[in-house]
Amino acid sequence: MSKHKPIDIAEFRVEGGKKVDLADWPTKVRAVYDSKSDYEERLDAGTERLAELQEMLYAHDRYSLLVIFQAMDAAGKDGAIRHVMSGINPQGCQVFSFKHPSPTELDHDFLWRTHVALPERGRIGIFNRSYYEEVLIVRVLPEILRGQQLPDETLAARDFWGERFRSIVDAEAHLHRNGTRIVKIFLHLSKDEQRDRLIARIDEEDKNWKFDEGDIEQRKHWDKYMAAYADCLRATSTPDCPWYVVPADDKKNARLIVSQILVDTLAGLDLHYPETSPARREKLLEIRRQLEAGEV
């Protein structure tokens, strides 16, 4: 048993249906670790526990876990995925990063391209960005809609974005009923911290490859993005498929919080290894005897 006090993840969970103002949600909180070594010890404990739960999830074969990461650029999505999931069996985990839709994807509804990538039972799926881009970047830059070949009556709907929210909530409820547990994490980064991280990508030559000039264009729409995220969190956080707003200015702290969210989610399921019947147990013991005796 870990000597560390568990993080209370309820502090970061969004209660759906209520107005969300991201200015009220901190981008930095008091660190849950005391030092670098304490951080590493806590992260190791979390990844070890997550690995245990993943093995049981696979053996139980009734549930799957979908983890969705959304954030502004440079918020640390890649790092959180890499560090928090470092101890799990890669055979039981799938990571997908969704960029600009292909022509084939645009010929389907906006949920199609992500739903074909959903995790199978017993597995963990991670979406680095997701179908939520369709109510975030597309909302901030509505000209993208012109390329989606939607019917005129759909585009003219009085509550277009509300209908997209309902499509998402309904789809997630369907997945939940069928065994997929969905955890949605918004890494909440401050504009000042993003500036510093973007500058670091320029100053450190080995990070130049990570710098995308398009990030600067997106940064110009910061306030619009915060409004779009706030509306999205309000409309799509449900008791079964909650959103968590994780303060991301401190990368180490964010990773520990994310780790706790995933551990608590899996630990809250009725996971167990398949039971062995008396007859099968007797057969296994006979095989063991034969192996030991060199008969087989």
Steps between C-alpha positions, in 0.01 A plus 500: 500500500630843407614724785374803309159651561282461190410816307134594525400500134154640580669840528562495126175343377257720308137490602313501173208726428636791701671803350876459474735797510857378452628817665368345823701181448868529597776412255732433794434360846716408795728215398411157636870401492781633722800453273610350172572166666161508673333572166679207336406271789136603480489463122662155522242393758220623276632328187553177694142507628372587154688203355337268755155633417566478127588132528180438693300705246636275224431178688151609607416586137176686574606864491723726295639840598509798264711794616456825307755780523409849381701817553650805342833451324803436725282399796686171543269237351782295349704513819207400718425202278865395486568525874171386649464199268868401507449190712210335324514215251507655151302203366203616705514869411431692180587867446349704218576860407239666281613768257316662210233261362572318175260516202368155595439612857322813380259278308374358830335657804734682739511211750591229249878535481544481876244227560681257271801547732316419825673253737387139509379346824789444736707779348584864565460749217650849507386780273748786467234746381172347392152562366489795740701693243168521313355727770825681577725593206208472258298734719782752528574475127155431350632524144617140553135397483491588131724203428282252686235468229211520743139540382379859486226430752758369748714811468192720533384332823419758766700309764775347286757472779244379750411220261864402471527493878193274515650267240815470713315447828271238342792316343695497825195376692465217247867405546467511878199267493707256297803494727723784385594732783591847377724745684548844346793716606543866416855612580438858610798715402541873556574726205823620662624145556419409140706800385798381707476147363475619141807721552684198646421305183675772303794551737582129538607373159409140577144619555471702179326207332215533749434862408207549265444849368131419491507501882555876486191546285297292744640703791348814348157346565572417865189663647275335243654162582445549872135583433462196272662270757283638779180439303618153402585402858162621623307316231685168489621420851270233643515280812585197286741678261648791694741773402796578726667842483861427594726798581783469247747780573697250713556198274605266781197585711270455200641153432443390859141624490435324168651180640267515800196558277577190294577284803182606678290439189626145450501422871133602511403218263414149616812351346615151588685211345281223355422235759631149451243225545585201726504270198742721307717543808521124537597466134770767534649324801513173303680678214741645753572154636566371147734789426691450821530128434622556145205312353420777253 
